Amino acid sequence: MRNVAKVRLYPTDEQKQALAKAFGSVRWVWNYCLALNNQAYKETGQGISGMQLKKQLPILKKKEETAWLKETYSQCLQQSVLNLSRAFVNFFEGRAKFPRFKSRHEKQSIQYPQNVKIVDSHLSFPVLGKIKANIHRKFDGNIKTVTITKTRTEKYYASILFENEEAEPQTSDEGKAIGLDLGLTHFLITSEGSKYENPRHFKKHERNLKRKQQKLSRKQKGSNSRNKARKLVARAHEKIFFARQDFLHKLSRKIVNENQVIIAENLNVKGMVRNHNLAKAISDCGWGKFLNFVNYKAKRDGKTYLEIDRFFPSSKTCNVCLNVVESLPLDVRRWECNHCHTQHDRDINAALNIRDEGLRVIAADPDRQFLAPGTGVTASGGSVRPTKGRKSSVRQLPINDQSNDASTKVDQKAGSLR
């Protein structure tokens, strides 16, 4: 079974310089290969395979103008090319957008596919050496991949993917079931009647963020004072991010620990934020991230997580007699069923209907062919990183003479892509 842990890194000044060079080299290789692929497609109508792109790396290192690529660990450069190849596959199979060029002003990252070790309270990397790290947990298993990231507040983190010999837990739906309804006034309403207040993290820090952004807008571009103001804005955003992450992690862990079957609604958050009156409030909640946290934690614990169809009328259906009302505006928070005259709290009634509908779906699937650990039956699409042996729908063609001409043109623009 594979697990991921994120630790804070504390590199020295020399290691920071080495990391800056590595970030730049990996970013340049990504941009160079992306431009090469785009140019080849325009001229020949064919893409370039990942293996052919990897063969360009030794050629680039031998050239005088790109000899600085030798200073970066070779497997990091190769991994950047493989990531680009996977990005194209994900785009053509409808799982992601078209790959974009990377900027040095955004978050920087570099990936080590192997040869990283934990030594006492340090992480040992090829070329970089030992970097002090906050090892806050024990890693049981072999380290597979380590990704170093640098945030806009100039903090360094390492995401460690490790694999142990433990088997995936068997999913079970025998036990306590709960329905979850997400909202704005109350972030979460459960079928048990519990309501969790919406902390509104962005709204709490909005005035502070606005003041710092106004100061940033008055600074002269390229000045040192503007760079300092930019860091203050980034820290304000980071504070909001950490507060939201902490709340979502704690609440999702509480829900998973207390229940065996967790049923939620498959929300169209991307469509909801098109409503300009509610877009900021919906984005501040982080509904999608919360459901993702519940999903992977339930999968790790061998519990059942299920998402019912988003068009199921959970709010307008009476959970007692199953009568469906014709209309129920958002401002109506309590209503009475005109058939059985039961008084309903809108949100609790919706959570009860979500739970009952989920249990009905589970009962209608006796073979459990759709209920893998933590998997919803209404989920669509594939994994961004499919398992080994999966056939791709995208056939990448080898590089040819015409593509070599495109390589020459892109090579002339190498300085602008760095």
URVEN-V885747 format. One record per residue. N is the residue number from 1. SS is DSSP state (H for helix, E for strand, L for the rest). PHI is phi in whole degrees, 0 to 359 (* if undefined). Layout:
# URVEN-V885747
[[N,SS,PHI] [N,SS,PHI]]
This chain:
# URVEN-V885747
[[1,L,*] [2,E,257] [3,E,223] [4,E,232] [5,E,226] [6,E,245] [7,E,235] [8,E,273] [9,E,252] [10,E,231] [11,L,287] [12,L,284] [13,H,297] [14,H,294] [15,H,291] [16,H,296] [17,H,295] [18,H,296] [19,H,293] [20,H,298] [21,H,295] [22,H,295] [23,H,302] [24,H,295] [25,H,294] [26,H,295] [27,H,296] [28,H,295] [29,H,297] [30,H,301] [31,H,295] [32,H,297] [33,H,293] [34,H,294] [35,H,295] [36,H,297] [37,H,294] [38,H,297] [39,H,294] [40,H,296] [41,H,292] [42,H,294] [43,H,273] [44,H,242] [45,L,76] [46,L,229] [47,L,274] [48,L,243] [49,L,290] [50,H,298] [51,H,295] [52,H,292] [53,H,293] [54,H,296] [55,H,291] [56,H,283] [57,H,297] [58,H,301] [59,H,294] [60,H,295] [61,H,293] [62,H,279] [63,L,283] [64,L,293] [65,L,285] [66,L,237] [67,H,292] [68,H,292] [69,H,294] [70,H,294] [71,H,288] [72,L,260] [73,L,305] [74,H,299] [75,H,290] [76,H,293] [77,H,294] [78,H,296] [79,H,293] [80,H,297] [81,H,294] [82,H,296] [83,H,296] [84,H,294] [85,H,299] [86,H,294] [87,H,296] [88,H,292] [89,H,297] [90,H,297] [91,H,293] [92,H,289] [93,L,264] [94,L,81] [95,L,261] [96,L,205] [97,L,277] [98,L,295] [99,L,302] [100,L,247] [101,L,288] [102,L,264] [103,L,245] [104,L,285] [105,L,271] [106,L,262] [107,L,297] [108,E,258] [109,E,209] [110,E,212] [111,E,241] [112,E,252] [113,L,284] [114,L,191] [115,L,66] [116,L,249] [117,E,231] [118,E,261] [119,E,237] [120,L,56] [121,L,256] [122,E,229] [123,E,251] [124,E,261] [125,E,245] [126,L,298] [127,L,72] [128,L,287] [129,E,87] [130,E,276] [131,E,241] [132,E,296] [133,E,222] [134,L,269] [135,L,281] [136,L,262] [137,L,208] [138,L,268] [139,L,259] [140,L,264] [141,L,137] [142,E,269] [143,E,284] [144,E,263] [145,E,222] [146,E,233] [147,E,245] [148,E,265] [149,E,234] [150,E,240] [151,L,277] [152,L,288] [153,L,269] [154,L,63] [155,L,253] [156,E,248] [157,E,227] [158,E,234] [159,E,263] [160,E,254] [161,E,260] [162,E,232] [163,E,232] [164,L,241] [165,L,273] [166,L,291] [167,L,278] [168,L,298] [169,L,295] [170,L,286] [171,L,286] [172,E,217] [173,L,245] [174,L,265] [175,L,150] [176,L,290] [177,E,247] [178,E,219] [179,E,252] [180,E,243] [181,E,237] [182,E,263] [183,L,214] [184,L,257] [185,L,296] [186,E,251] [187,E,297] [188,E,220] [189,E,236] [190,E,257] [191,L,290] [192,L,276] [193,L,98] [194,L,282] [195,E,233] [196,E,250] [197,E,296] [198,L,280] [199,L,290] [200,L,50] [201,H,298] [202,H,294] [203,H,295] [204,H,294] [205,L,254] [206,H,294] [207,H,294] [208,H,297] [209,H,294] [210,H,297] [211,H,297] [212,H,288] [213,H,290] [214,H,294] [215,H,296] [216,H,295] [217,H,293] [218,L,271] [219,L,281] [220,L,285] [221,L,295] [222,L,89] [223,L,275] [224,H,291] [225,H,294] [226,H,292] [227,H,296] [228,H,295] [229,H,294] [230,H,297] [231,H,294] [232,H,294] [233,H,294] [234,H,296] [235,H,294] [236,H,297] [237,H,296] [238,H,295] [239,H,297] [240,H,296] [241,H,299] [242,H,294] [243,H,296] [244,H,293] [245,H,299] [246,H,298] [247,H,296] [248,H,292] [249,H,295] [250,H,293] [251,H,291] [252,H,294] [253,H,295] [254,H,296] [255,H,296] [256,H,291] [257,H,294] [258,H,266] [259,L,222] [260,L,259] [261,E,240] [262,E,241] [263,E,236] [264,E,229] [265,E,257] [266,L,282] [267,L,275] [268,L,264] [269,H,296] [270,H,299] [271,H,283] [272,H,294] [273,L,287] [274,L,287] [275,L,281] [276,L,292] [277,L,283] [278,L,242] [279,H,300] [280,H,294] [281,H,294] [282,H,292] [283,H,295] [284,H,292] [285,H,289] [286,L,76] [287,H,299] [288,H,298] [289,H,294] [290,H,297] [291,H,294] [292,H,296] [293,H,297] [294,H,298] [295,H,297] [296,H,288] [297,H,287] [298,H,293] [299,H,297] [300,H,293] [301,L,265] [302,L,73] [303,E,254] [304,E,262] [305,E,240] [306,E,223] [307,E,245] [308,E,273] [309,L,296] [310,L,293] [311,L,268] [312,L,291] [313,L,283] [314,L,290] [315,L,281] [316,L,269] [317,E,258] [318,L,285] [319,L,285] [320,L,268] [321,L,249] [322,L,64] [323,L,282] [324,E,251] [325,L,281] [326,L,287] [327,L,217] [328,L,212] [329,L,300] [330,L,294] [331,L,282] [332,L,270] [333,L,263] [334,E,228] [335,E,211] [336,E,245] [337,L,289] [338,L,281] [339,L,257] [340,L,251] [341,L,60] [342,L,273] [343,E,278] [344,E,237] [345,E,276] [346,H,306] [347,H,285] [348,H,294] [349,H,299] [350,H,296] [351,H,295] [352,H,295] [353,H,294] [354,H,296] [355,H,297] [356,H,295] [357,H,294] [358,H,295] [359,H,295] [360,H,294] [361,H,295] [362,H,295] [363,H,294] [364,L,278] [365,L,237] [366,L,295] [367,L,281] [368,L,55] [369,L,287] [370,L,263] [371,L,262] [372,L,288] [373,L,304] [374,L,73] [375,L,252] [376,L,271] [377,L,286] [378,L,267] [379,L,293] [380,L,232] [381,L,91] [382,L,253] [383,L,282] [384,L,294] [385,L,241] [386,L,298] [387,L,290] [388,L,296] [389,L,91] [390,L,284] [391,L,280] [392,L,271] [393,L,273] [394,L,250] [395,L,260] [396,L,269] [397,L,272] [398,L,291] [399,L,287] [400,L,230] [401,H,296] [402,H,294] [403,H,291] [404,H,295] [405,H,296] [406,H,295] [407,H,298] [408,H,295] [409,H,294] [410,H,292] [411,H,298] [412,H,290] [413,L,259] [414,H,299] [415,H,295] [416,H,284] [417,H,271] [418,L,289]]
